[in-house]
Amino acid sequence: MEGDRILLTGANGQIGTELTIELQKIYGEDNVIATDIREPSERISRFEILDILDSSKLDAFIAENKISQVYHLAALLSSKGEENPAFTWKLNFDAYIKLLEIGRDRQLKKIFFPSTIGIYGPTTPKRDTPQNSSFEPATVYGISKFTGELWSDYFNKRYGLDVRGLRYPGVISHKVRPAGGTTDFAVEIFFDAREKSSYNCYLKAGTRLPMMYMPDVMKATLELMHADRSSISTSMAYNIHGFSLSPEELAAEIKSYLPDFEISYNPDHRQAIADSWTESIDDSLARRDWSWNAEYDMTSMVKDMIEQMIK
Ligand code: AKB
């Protein structure tokens, strides 16, 4: 890790905010540069404005700062991405291809590409979804991420670029509210439980989706990026699984701590996206290749979220 300099794009988001801090602990504050298109709400020691759509600036930034690894988190998520599919493609895919070219030309050591359970679609097996399955995503987000995975693999095979990726499930955390996703309800519910003792869910009861608690998201990301390349058998992205939950299961668990808490349901356009996704994920390849193992289940996640946010 000696001499490594890390760039995060989209660092103000739910994952980037926490990953910046974890990477700073490993590589030192001066060696981790968090970037985004807006200033962060809390001060990060090294932050710069960087628009990834400007590939010349991105290239110059990487050269000037002697960047050796990029964690490319900038993207529009499943729900927000549907508002302007052409722009979502430009941001999630075109900008990524440019980054891969820069990575090849500047001989970056590693690139991290976050993919998603959104690459799966209605034809994918709903339970224990295998690593290699049917990919017919229903959103531009899913299409852009799956295509991104194929290009990661292509750049690895053709140019030897070390690209690694994870198919993140819904991510639950308490520092930053996610925006623009379909799994956001699993975070919003805690904020509303704290503020209003009630939550009006935009998905209907019975909608079970794969989720993961942020400490496990950090663990998976860092373990993958620090694994010996010889143990990595795919440059697409690995399935990883934490636990599955539905809004009413989550509400019942929260209610065991906050008896006055109530949930109601008012499904919107996100229901169709959720219905196209799968319920649980087979992550045996990640377990085999780099010993992946999630620590949190729904019960321990809710206990910790309540302790961190409410009690
Ligand atoms: C979303 O809901 O769009 C994301 C995801 C599962 O990738 N959280």
Residues whose N, C-alpha, C, O or C-beta is under 5 A from the ligand:
A	BS01	AKB	L77 S78 S79 T116 I117 G118 Y168 P169 G170 V171 G180 G181 T182 T183 D184
